Every structure is written in structure tokens, then in C-alpha cells.
């Protein structure tokens, strides 16, 4: 799965969890979305792990700066799971 | 029933009052952490905006959550789970690992918050064994007991200060294979130590402490699923998201259970519920029940479980579409039946709608429909009851009888917060009362009814061994109590030696069982007067002529003490209106009667003992 395919899948989570519609782009980050607070961050990480059936290592998610980097992290997790 | 999240969102955005019901339903249905957090966000948003009128029928509740973990997002999950069961909470959230000082410090904000419920998650790190694996068992046990006592002492202090109910989380045994076969051979292993500490906590917990059983919940979902070391290192979480959700749900359920009356009656269908097949078609030999077939064995196992509920004080009733005699036949004649007719307090087998029958059972037992649970394998019958008697809880049994017991076990309807010996006896007591009602309906007049009871009363002066029961009656009886004079056990004991008093207890039994010590009379001798200082009776035996026999005895005791008159007094209380005319009814003459009560006299000369249907035994003094 490439970055845009992963972002497309992530969009379903955001569609469900956000009251105001959010359109995911690689450049988008929590700072740009009012509803994306620390509680929402917990929800997003838990939902992403369950949707992609992956488990992040400690600190990995915090290190990502935007949706694009987050999607790349997901891609790496999926790849290492497959190998 | 379910609401899609888009629907709930649009209800919120369009400010519709149905939003609250939809949110409540969705909160009950939600399974994952992110769903519950999302619904919590919607709830807070609706609260803050105040655009939607607040929901009816919710109770507000002050809770404090304290512990050796980060209590966030657990707090959100607990509050949302409480909302799902009808509570709007106001929450005090403790600081991370600060619970001891929050409890001990008299000036703490937590105490000032006045919580009604405190949820306490003690730190597992602080309650693990630090010694060596080879330490003596006694040493480790001593350490463990001390830790348990300290923790319970903390809950005691907490309760003293807040009067709150306390939910105490226990500890998760670690799921690692570590130590192998040696794991169970030393109490110093984290596995053994945690397991025993959890047991000690539960076995020693006082009534105001409910154990919120993390050990059990984690084991149920799988310890590997429940544990989350990453969550601990990253943000000091108790466990995995799945465990947090499960514990939040469990906490809310316990809090609700503390505030709601427990279920009292289990109403059973018969065909394909307690036996396989239809008794009306298959007959006694044709139904599946007993150890000869797997299905028969499963039905028998179900009956055993159902019978075990009576020990918790649950009453059993039957509601079946059947001919009465055919339905009763297995209870009387089938050798594999575990449930017998004496276990069923009310038996309705007829062709009336089940909702009508259940309503009739509730009336006969004089219990509210809210305390009823109805089980049936037929979804149509469940639906009728749900529609016509929405107060009744229902369990729609699965298609496989091997699942029946699990369905009841997981229904949460029969979870006692405490079990008393009284619970165990409740079933037989009700049984007696319903039999009286049956008997009353066949007996044509009161006299033949009373005579059919074959009552026997035993009279005795107070004895040492009866003192606790006598004191209990003296201090608890309100209705049939002429003077409501309370006495301590030692005051009762003093009467045994007094030559100024005559005392009498009455025990009653009949063909349905023993009622025990049900009446207490104390007379005070004053010259030729015997003043009735105390006359009380348990209301269970009203209208059974016990009063008349008590008067016969009182007169006998008066004569023996050289008295020529019995003087009765009525002191009105908020609850004893039922005995206002007690002495007039017994033929006493009114001396005085006003707002403060009355004095009544009976001259013994010419007294003719009352005739009753009770045979009298006088125990030797």
C-alpha cells in the first residue's frame, strides 16, 4: 500500500470520529484541526492500529509531524509485518 | 435500534432532543475505546452548547477517580459508561499516583468535593513483593497481609471522610511465562503474590468496598490482551485499550447496581427452556432431561444453576403455555428433574398471554415488576413481555441449551452485593406465604382455614439463649408494637432476674414450617395491677389468633403474681396505628384515650380464656 492508499483508508476513521468533516492531505497536522486534541489523538492511534492490524513501537507516532509522515509510518509497519 | 454515527452527529448539529436517547443507545452499544471517546466528545459538546434541552430521567452523581495510574482517558470512558446506564457524573480526577495523600490529607480538594463514589486504582508497583524468591513463605505471607491491611485501612479512612461507596480495583497477574514450573511454588513470584493479594483483599473487604475485579476481567479477555507495557511506559496506563473499556463498563455497572434494587424473581418457561421438547406432545417419557443424552444433560445442568440462584434469595416462578396438570407432571414424577414443585413459589401453566401471567405473579408475590427476570427460548414470547411489561427484564435463550447457563451468568441480573442467611431462607418463606394464599382461597371460612394450619405455639419466660432475638424484636418491631419501648440486650438480660416483671416469648409453627420466636410480652407488677410494659409481635403472623393466646397467657401470669387486673397502654408512634384498638378488640375497658394514646383495664375476675385454633406448649422454666 502506498501513501495515498493509506491516507484514503485513514480518511474513514476521520470521517467517523470528527464532527466537522476533515479532508486528509499529507501536509495536514493536528495543529490545523480544532477537534484534533490529545484525546482525539489517542482515539486515532487506537483506531489506526486496529484498522491496519499493526502495532506501533514506543515513540514512533509522536515522531511524525503530519498525516503524510503518519501514513509512511503505517506503510513501514505493514511492510515489516509482511516480511 | 442502533444509530449510525452520522445520524447522531446530524441530530447534534440540528439540535434535536432525540440526540440524547440516540447518544445513550450508542453509548450502550459502543465496543471500542475510540467509539466511546468519540461519543464522550459529542456529549460534552452538547452539554457545553446547551442548545439541546437536557435529557429527562438521568441522575447526577459525584465521583472521584484516584490511583497509581494515569486516569486519563479512563475517566472519559467511565463517565461515558455511566451516561449509558443513566447517570450524569461530576468527576474529581486525582493526580497521577497521588492517591494516598489525596485520601489522608484533611484539606484535600478530593474530600471537599464530597464524592458519592470513589474509584480507587492502587498502584500495582507499590503492591508487589520486593524480597527474594527463596524467602520463607511465612515472611512473604506476613508482608502480603500487612499490605492488604494497609490498603483496606486506606479505604476505611476514605470512607470515614467521605461516606462514599468505594470501588477498589485489584491487580493483574503478569501473563509472562517467567519462572516456569517454579511460578506456583513460591509466593514471591509476581503471579502467586498478585493472585493471593487479590484474594485477601476480597475476603477482607468491608461492606462499603466493592472489589472492581481487574484480575477477573483481564483473565476473561485474556491476560495478554489486557496487559499493555507500552501503554504503561508511554503514559502510565492501567492496561490495554480493551481492558480500559472493560473496566469502565464494569465500574459503571457496579455503581448502577449499588443504586438499584436487585432482581428478586426468575420466571421460567418450561418446554425447551428447562427440558427439551414439548411436554404436551412428547409426554413424561418423551422430554429430553437427564444424563442419558447430551441435550438432556445440558437441560439438567441449567436446572441445577437455576436452583442455585435460590441460595442468593432469587425466587423461582413458572409461566408456561401448557395444561396445568401436564406441565406439573415432570415436577412431581420425572426422576431427573432437579427443580421440584416446592422450589417454585408461583406456578402458572395456562393459555393466557405470558404478560398477563407475569403481572398476576407479581401481584400474588406482592413484588414490583422491576424485580422480575423472564427467560424463554421463544423470541415471540420474549417480545410480548417486552412490549406489554417493559419493566420486566428478559433473557431470550439461544438455540443451544448448552449456552443457557452462560447467558444467565453473564446477564448481570443475579449479582448480589452481599448474600445473607436471610436470602437463603427467603424462598421458603415466600413459598409458605403463597401456600397460605392458596389455602385461604379454598378454605371457606377463616375458622376452618386457621384450623387447617395445625398451629402450635410455645410459650416461655425469657431465657438467656433467646436474649439476642428478643432484643432484636424489641428494637426493630414498629407496627405491631403497643409501646415501642426499646431495650438493649443487657436491659433485657436484667429482666430475667427481676421479681417486678413477668416475661413471655411465643414461638409459632404450623404445617408449613417454623416461624420461630415471633412475639414478646413484658408485664410489670405494681400491687394488684399487671401493667403491660411491652407487647409486640412480628407481622408475619397477624390474624392467626396469637394475640388471643398471648392474652390468655398474660392473665395466667397475672394470677400467678397475685394481680387482679391487667392494665394495657397504647403509645402511638408513626408506625403502630394498626394496634390502636388492640385492647378494645380484646375486651379491655377504656380508662383514658387521647392524642397521647390510651390506658385500658381488664378485670381478671370473670375472664374467660379466649378459644383459638392454636395448640399450646409451655416450655419448662
Interface residues (C-beta under 8 A of the other chain):
Chain A: X13 X16 X17 X19 X35 X39 X40 X42 X43 X44 X46 X47 X50 X55 X57 X58 X59
Chain B: X5 X9 X12 X13 X32 X33 X34 X37 X38 X41 X42 X45 X73 X76 X230 X233 X234 X241
